[in-house]
Amino acid sequence: MLPNTPFHIATHSRNSYRPTTVAEAEDIIKTELRFHAYKDTDKFLATHFDENEVSSAFVKAVFDALIVKKEYIPASEDARGHWAGLPLNPPDEKGIYRPLTDIFNAITTECALQINVMKAAEVQAMDAAKSPGNNSDVAQPQKPPQMHFDIVWRDEHDHPPVSSNQYAADIRPDIVATFKIAQAVAAPSGERSRVWWRSVHVPLEVKKISNADAAVLQIFRYVRQSLWDQPDRRFMFGLVFARHSLTVWHVDHTGALAALPINIHKDPEQLIRVVVGLVVKTPESLGWDPTMLMHLEDAAGRPMEPLPSYTVDVSKYADAARNLYNMQWVVTLQKPTTAAQSDSQDQGGVKEGYERFVLFKALSLSRGEVIRGRATRVWRAWKWDDMGLRRADRKVYAVKDTWRDARRDVEGELYLTALQTARDHGSTMKGVAQMHSFCVVQINGVEDTTLVAVRRRLVPSGKPLKLETKQIYARLDGSPRDKNVHVFHEADVFEEEWADNIPAPWDRVHSRLVMSTTGWPLLNFHNLPELFGGVHDAIAGHKWLRDQGILHRDISYNNILLTGQDAPNRAVMIDLDNAVVFQTHQTLADDERSVGTLAFMSYEVLRSKHYFSLRSSGDDSDADENVAPAPVVKVRHNFIHDLESYMWVLCWIGLCREGPGKERILKNMSKSERDAWQAALRRNFEHLESDVIANAKHFLISDRDEFHDSVLKLFSPYFMDPLTQPLLKLHRALRKAYKNRDYSDNLYETFSKTFADAAISDMATSWHTRPGHSSFASMEQEVRRSRELDEPTFDLPQPASKTLNKRTHEATTGLTVLESVAEGDDGGVKVGWPRQPQPPQTPEGKRRKGN
C-alpha cells in the first residue's frame, strides 16, 4: 500500500444466509495479493524442482518409457514432437480435460513403475555384490527416488470438490491431483464419487487460449479454499495449462510466484520433471506440515500413533471430514523450559525438550484461508501425556498457529517481557491470559519462514501483476444459479503494477503459542454484571501490560476473554500479535495499514492527526465548539487510543446485539428507524473507506449530541438504559483528555470506576427481573446453559477490519436483507456483523439457515 493511502483490505466475514460467492472470493484475493503476485520468475523450476529432488536421469527414464508406450510421439520429418491424444488447437476446453488428465496419470504411473524397476535393480546389485567373484568395478545402479505420494489426477470440471465449510464458494478446478486413499466422497449408487478439498494435492486449471493469465485468479481461489480445508498445509503449488504451455504457481503466505511457461510439446521432459516432482519431492517441500499430524483412535477409543492426513482414508472419518472444527490433530512443540535441543528421544518418540498436544476442537479456522497474511487458527488442546486421564480431568489449553510478520515483535516474547518486568518490580499479573509456551515451527532443524524455508530464497522477477485489471465477463448459460464467470480472449492479460514504492515481499515466520488460560469471547457474556465486570478487568489487564512497557494496540471483543472466574480475572486480555514494546517500537514505513480492528480504531490512529487543536487553557467544557483539526502531525499510537477502542466495542455491542447470545433483531423497527440504524452502523463502523470511518469517529468524539443521537439512541432495549450513562461518562473523559492532550493515568481510573460502578449497579443486577424483561432473562439463561455444557467458542461475528467494493460489502454485511423480515428468528431479520462459518451442531448454528 502506498504511503498515506486509505487502506482497502478484503474481509473474510461471511453473510449469515448464503455461501460466499465466487466474486466475493475474487475481490478478497485481489486485495490480499495486490503487489505480491509475480509471474515469469527466473530460476523457479531450478529452485523448486532441482536436480537433487528430481534427477534428470530419472526424468529421462520416464520419458523414454512413455515414448515406447506411444504416450509421446517424437518429432519426425512429417510432424513436430507432441503428446498423443492432446489436441493442438481444440475448439473448446472440454476437448482438453480428458486427454490432459490421461497424460498426467500416464506420467505418474510410469514414475511408480520406473521406481520399482530401479528398486529391483538395486536389490539385484546388492545380491550380486555378495556373490563369489564379485567385480567391485561394476557400476552401481542409480538409487531410486522415494514416492512420497500415491496420487491420481481426476477430471473434475463439472464436479466441485466437497468442502468441510458448507458456506464455501462453489468453485470447480478443471483437474485435481488427489490421494488414492482419500480421493472420493461416497456417492449414491450410480452417481460419480466426489473429491474432498482437503485431499486436493495440486489443482490444475485449463484454458484453450495460449494466455495463462486467464486462470490466475482461479488458481488463487482454489489455493485459498484448500488452505481452509487443509490446516496442515503451509503453501501450495497450482498449475495452469494454456493451449500448449504449463505454468507452475507457488502460493504461500507472503504471496505468489510463477515459473516461466513450459511448452509441453517442445519440452516434454520439463513437464515430466514437474509431474514427477509432485510425487517424489518430500511432503514439506510440497507445502505439507510434518509437525502437524492427524489424531486417530482405535475401535476402543485408545490413541493411535498420529499419521499425516494424506495417508488417512477420509471416508473412515467422514464425520470429522465434514466438520473441520471436529477434526483432531497432534502437534509437537517446545516445552517452556527448553534450554538446549537434543537429538535423543524419550519413550514417546518425542525429542527431549518437546511435548505433544492434541488439538481436539477448533475455536477459529476462518482466517486459515488467508493467502497473504497471518492465517491465524486456534484450537482447544490437551497434552498428549494427559490422554490417559478422564476427559474431565485433563487440563485444557489453547494453541494458536500463525504466520507472523518477521519484522514485528514475537507475541510469546512480549508475554515473557511483561512477566519478567513485573517480577522485577514486585507486581502480580492480573487481567492478562497466562502463556504456557511458544515457539517458531522448525522443519528438519530449519525455522519455517516463507522467504527461506518455503521459497528457498527465490526472488520475484519484474513487476507484480495488477490483479485489478478489468477483464471481459460473460453470463454462464445453464448455471443452476445466476453467476458471472470470466471469459478471457486471446488479448486479455493482467497489467503490471507501475506504482511507486511497491513493497518488497515480507518474510513471515510460522509460529505457535500455547495459552493455559481459556474461556469465551466477550460476546458470550451471560448478563450485564459479567459484561461490565469483564471489561473492567480487561482494562486493568491492559494497564498492567502498559505498566510493563507493552501496548496492546488491537482492542476488540474477540481479544477480551471471559473466564468465568471472580475479579480481578473475570476477563483477561489476549492476542499480543499487534502489541509492541512501547518505548522502543518504530513504525514500519511500508506497513500497509494502521494496526488494530478498523471498526474500533481511533480517528487519531487512522488519520495520524489529533482530534483537536491544542487548547491554550484547561477548559473542559462540553459546549459545542467548531474546533478545527490540528495540522497534519504524526500521532503515535498510545494507551488512550486503546481505551477509546473499549468504548467503541461497547457501542458496537449495543447496536448489533439483541442481548446475551443473540444478534440484533429489527422486526419491531419502523422503516425510518431501520434506515437510521443502518446508516449509523455503516458510517461509524462498516464503511468501505477507512477515512470515512475515521471522520465519523472524529465527528462523534467532537460532538456529544451526535454521539448520543447516532449511536446511543439506536441501542437495542437490553442495552439502552444500562449502557447509555456509562458510555456518556467515558465519552466526556476522552473528549476532555484529547482536547488537553492529558494522557495521564486519571483516564484509566475513570474507565475503571465507570465499569466497576456499572457492574454492581441496581440496574445491571436486576435488569432481567424487571417487569416486561422476561425475554432478557431467557437470553441470559440460554447463554448460561450453553456455557455449562462447555461448548467450544467458535468464530464469532467480526467487524470488517478490511473493506471491499460496494457489491461485496453488501453481500458480507447482510445489510441488503433488511427489506425482508422472513429469515430471522420469530420472523425477524437478524443482522449485525456476519458470523464466520460455524459447525452446524452448535445451538446458534442449529437455528441458522446459513453463515
Secondary structure, 3 states (H helix, E strand, C coil): CCCCCCCCCCCCCCCCCCCCCHHHHHHHHHHHCCCCEEEEECCHHHHHCCCCCCCHHHHHHHHHHHHHCCCEECCCCCCCCEECCCCCCCCCCHHHHHHHHHHHHHHHHHHHHHHHHHHHHHHHHHHHHHCCCCCCCCCCCCCCCCCCCCEEEEECCCCCCECCCCCCCCCCCCEEEEEHHHCCECCCCCCCCECEHHHEEEEEEEECCCCHHHHHHHHHHHHHHHHHHCCCECCEEEEEEECCEEEEEEEECCEEEEECCEECCCCHHHHHHHHHHHHHCCHHHHCECCCEEECCECCCCCECCCECHHHCCHHHHHHHHHCHHHCCEEEEEECCCCCCCCCCECCCCCECCEEEEEEEEEEECHHHHCCCCCCCEEEEEEEHHHCCCCHHHCCCEEEEEEEEECCCCCHHHHHHHHHHHHHHCCCCCCCECCEEEEEECEECCEECEHHHHHCCCCCCCCCCEECCCCCCEEECCCCCCCCEEECCCCCCCCEECCCCCCCCCCCEEEEEEEECCCCEEHHHCCCHHHHHHHHHHHHHHHHHHHHCCEECCCCCHHHEEECCCCCCCCEEECCCCCCEECCCCCCCCCCCCCCCCHHHCCHHHHHCCCCCCCCCCCCCCCCCCCCCCCCCCCCCCCHHHHHHHHHHHHHHHHHHEEECCEEEECCCCCHHHHHHHHHHHHHHHHCCCHHHHHHHHHHHHHCHHHHHHHCHHHCCHHHHHHHHHHHHHHHHHHHHHHHHCCCCCHHHHHHHHHHHHHHHCHHHHHHHHCCCCHHHHHHHHHHHHHHHCCCCCCCCCCCCCCCCCHHHHHHHHCHHHHHCCCCCHHHCCEECCCCCCCCCCCHHHHHCCCC
